[in-house]
């Protein structure tokens, strides 16, 4: 089985918060952040697998501290754990006050992507090899998160069997 260093999937992006990015509390829209998280995570997944990838789930997005127009937003994503065709991507979001230089972890997220072959079917991905303390910790705890995702997905499918597809206006 092929193996790749986690650092090979690392993607870094920095952006600025503009007035059209904030809500009525003058903080970054959560949906804007989530869109950016999905975009950068997709690059890490594709970079790791060198295959087309699709988002299977957004496992968690934890908003830890508000992001304001005075901040830049630094997204760092990388593959932390792999299954046969799935990849867990971790994204940390660091807000930096551009006037003071103060940096804080503003949010964290875990997403799962699946690599696809030329016919759109799931295909195997390389395993990951952690190097830094942060990567090792995230990798060591990845199996537990994968098991929780699998159980959650089974419950979601069960719930979906009870949900109606009737037109809401009828």
C-alpha positions as CSV (number, residue, x, y, z in Angstrom):
1,X,0.0,0.0,0.0
2,X,1.3,3.4,-1.0
3,X,2.0,5.9,1.8
4,X,2.5,9.7,1.7
5,X,3.6,12.2,4.3
6,X,0.7,14.3,5.7
7,X,2.7,17.4,4.8
8,X,2.3,16.5,1.1
9,X,-1.4,17.2,1.4
10,X,-1.0,20.5,3.3
11,X,-2.7,23.6,1.8
12,X,-2.4,27.1,3.2
13,X,-4.6,30.0,2.2
14,X,-4.9,33.5,3.8
15,X,-7.8,35.9,3.0
16,X,-9.1,39.2,4.3
17,X,-12.5,39.8,5.9
18,X,-14.5,42.4,3.8
19,X,-17.7,44.1,4.7
20,X,-19.8,41.8,2.5
21,X,-18.3,38.8,4.4
22,X,-19.8,39.8,7.8
23,X,-23.2,39.3,9.5
24,X,-25.3,41.7,11.6
25,X,-22.9,41.1,14.5
26,X,-20.0,42.4,12.4
27,X,-18.3,38.9,12.5
28,X,-17.5,36.6,9.6
29,X,-20.6,34.7,8.3
30,X,-20.5,31.1,9.4
31,X,-21.6,29.9,6.0
32,X,-18.8,31.9,4.3
33,X,-16.3,30.2,6.6
34,X,-17.8,26.8,5.9
35,X,-17.7,27.3,2.1
36,X,-14.0,28.3,2.4
37,X,-13.3,25.2,4.6
38,X,-14.9,22.8,2.1
39,X,-12.9,24.4,-0.8
40,X,-9.5,24.2,0.9
41,X,-10.2,20.6,2.2
42,X,-11.1,19.5,-1.3
43,X,-7.6,20.6,-2.5
44,X,-5.9,18.6,0.3
45,X,-8.0,15.5,-0.6
46,X,-7.2,15.8,-4.3
47,X,-3.5,16.6,-3.6
48,X,-3.2,13.5,-1.4
49,X,-5.1,11.0,-3.7
50,X,-4.4,12.6,-7.1
51,X,-7.9,11.6,-8.0
52,X,-11.2,13.4,-8.3
53,X,-12.8,13.7,-4.8
54,X,-16.2,14.4,-3.4
55,X,-17.2,15.7,0.0
56,X,-18.8,12.7,1.9
57,X,-19.5,14.7,5.1
58,X,-18.6,17.7,7.1
59,X,-18.1,16.0,10.4
60,X,-17.6,19.0,12.5
61,X,-17.1,22.7,12.4
62,X,-16.4,24.3,15.7
63,X,-16.5,28.1,15.9
64,X,-14.2,28.9,18.8
65,X,-13.7,32.7,18.5
66,X,-15.3,35.4,16.4
67,X,-13.5,36.6,13.3
68,X,-13.9,40.4,12.6
69,X,-13.1,42.8,9.7
70,X,-9.8,43.7,11.4
71,X,-8.6,40.0,11.0
72,X,-7.0,38.1,8.2
73,X,-8.1,34.5,8.1
74,X,-5.5,31.7,7.6
75,X,-6.8,28.3,6.6
76,X,-4.5,25.3,7.0
77,X,-5.8,21.9,5.8
78,X,-4.3,18.4,5.5
79,X,-5.2,14.8,5.4
80,X,-5.0,13.3,8.9
81,X,-6.4,9.8,8.5
82,X,-7.4,7.5,5.6
83,X,-9.6,4.5,5.1
84,X,-9.8,2.5,1.9
85,X,-11.2,5.3,-0.3
86,X,-12.0,7.9,2.3
87,X,-9.8,10.7,3.7
88,X,-10.3,12.7,6.8
89,X,-9.3,16.3,6.3
90,X,-8.5,18.6,9.2
91,X,-8.8,22.4,8.8
92,X,-7.6,24.9,11.3
93,X,-8.6,28.4,11.0
94,X,-6.4,31.1,12.5
95,X,-7.6,34.7,12.8
96,X,-4.9,37.3,12.9
97,X,-5.7,40.9,14.0
98,X,-3.9,42.8,11.2
99,X,-3.3,45.9,13.5
100,X,-1.9,44.1,16.6
101,X,-0.6,40.8,15.1
102,X,-2.5,38.8,17.8
103,X,-3.3,35.3,16.5
104,X,-5.9,32.9,17.7
105,X,-7.5,29.6,16.7
106,X,-10.9,30.8,15.5
107,X,-12.3,27.5,14.3
108,X,-11.5,23.9,13.5
109,X,-13.2,21.5,11.2
110,X,-13.1,17.8,10.1
111,X,-14.4,16.7,6.8
112,X,-14.5,13.4,5.0
113,X,-13.8,13.1,1.2
114,X,-13.9,10.1,-1.0
115,X,-11.6,9.6,-4.0
116,X,-13.2,8.5,-7.3
117,X,-11.9,6.5,-10.2
118,X,-12.6,7.4,-13.9
119,X,-16.0,5.8,-13.7
120,X,-17.0,7.7,-10.6
121,X,-16.6,4.8,-8.2
122,X,-14.7,5.0,-4.9
123,X,-11.0,4.1,-5.4
124,X,-8.2,3.4,-3.0
125,X,-6.1,6.2,-1.5
126,X,-2.6,6.2,-0.1
127,X,-2.2,5.9,3.7
128,X,-0.8,8.9,5.6
129,X,2.4,9.2,7.6
130,X,2.4,11.9,10.3
131,X,5.6,13.8,11.2
132,X,4.9,16.6,13.6
133,X,3.4,16.3,17.1
134,X,0.2,17.9,15.9
135,X,-0.1,15.4,12.9
136,X,0.7,12.4,15.1
137,X,-2.0,13.4,17.6
138,X,-4.6,13.9,14.9
139,X,-3.6,10.7,13.2
140,X,-3.7,8.6,16.4
141,X,-7.2,9.9,17.2
142,X,-8.4,9.4,13.6
143,X,-9.6,5.8,13.9
144,X,-12.0,6.8,16.8
145,X,-13.4,9.6,14.7
146,X,-13.9,7.3,11.7
147,X,-15.8,4.8,13.8
148,X,-18.1,7.6,15.1
149,X,-18.7,8.8,11.6
150,X,-19.6,5.3,10.5
151,X,-22.1,4.9,13.3
152,X,-23.5,8.4,12.7
153,X,-23.9,7.7,9.0
154,X,-25.9,4.5,9.8
155,X,-28.2,6.4,12.1
156,X,-28.6,9.1,9.4
157,X,-29.6,6.5,6.8
158,X,-32.1,4.9,9.2
159,X,-33.6,8.3,9.9
160,X,-33.8,9.1,6.2
161,X,-36.0,6.0,5.7
162,X,-38.6,7.8,7.9
163,X,-38.4,11.2,6.3
164,X,-41.0,12.1,3.8
165,X,-40.4,13.3,0.3
166,X,-43.9,14.8,0.0
167,X,-44.2,18.3,-1.4
168,X,-44.2,20.6,1.7
169,X,-46.9,22.8,0.2
170,X,-49.4,19.9,0.0
